[in-house]
C-alpha cells in the first residue's frame, strides 16, 4: 500500500489529463490568490516604500557580496530551519508541517504527471508521498491540539474555529488526513471526495487564508537584515556602549545613577525562556 501510486488506480475512472488539469488549476489558484492578497493588503507597495525609507536612513552602502550572504542566511535560517521560533515545540511542529507539505505536493505532481497512466511507478515516490502526508498530519495536529489550544498562549479550545483564521491549517489537515485514508482504504470515494474538497479549500482559499503569508515572510526577514546591515535599523536608535567615556560626557546622568560600568540591561524579554511563541 505504501509503495503503490494511488493515482494510477484512479485512471480507471478519471483520465490522467483531468487530474493534471486539476493540479494546474490549483497552482493558478495559488498565484491568483497571492496576487489578490498583495493588492488588497498593498504588501508590494509597503515593501517598496519601506525600502525607500530605509535607503534615506542608511549610514553605509551594503555591497553585493554582503547582500548575497544575508540572502543565504535568510534562506538557511528563517526559511529552511525556522529559527525565528524561540519555542522548540512550535518550531518542530512548523518544520514537520512545512517539509511534509512540500514532500507531499512534489510527489503528487511527480506521480500525476509522470506515472498516473503507468503501472510501474517507482516505489520511492508513493513511499515519500505517504511520508509527506504523515509528517504534515503530525505537525498539523500537534499544532492544533497542543499549541493552538494552549491556554497560556492563545487559550482556544480545539473546537473553537474561526473560519478565515483557521482555514489554512484545517485544509492542510484535511488534505493529509483524507489523502492517507483514501490510500489506506484502497480508494474509497468518500475519502477521495473529501481529499479533493480539502485541496480546493487550501489552494482556492489563498486570498482568505494565511497561505500567501509564506511568500511574504522571507522577503520581510531579508529586508530586516539589510536594514540592520546598512545602519538604518528600521528607524530604531543605536544603543551605545554605556561604559564609554564619550557617552558619559554626553549623558553625565548615566554614571551618576548607574555607575561607570553599567550592567547590560538589554533584551530583558529573554531573561525568561520562551514557553509559547
Buried (B, 14 or more C-beta within 10 A) or exposed (E): EEEBBBBBBBBEEEEBEEBBEBBEBBEEBBEBBBBBBBEEEEBEEEBEEBEEBBEEBBEEEBEEEBBEBBBEBBBEBBBEEBEEBBBEBBBBBBBBBBBBBEBBBBBBBBBBBBBBEEEEBBEEBBBBBBBBBBBBBBBBBBBBEEBBBBEEBEEBEEEEEEEEEBBBBBBBBBBBBBBBBBBBEEBBEEBBEBBBBBBBBBBBBBBBBBBBBBBBBBEBBBBBBBBEBBBBBEEEEEEEEBBEEEBBEEEEEBBEEBEEEBEEEEEEEEEEEEEEE
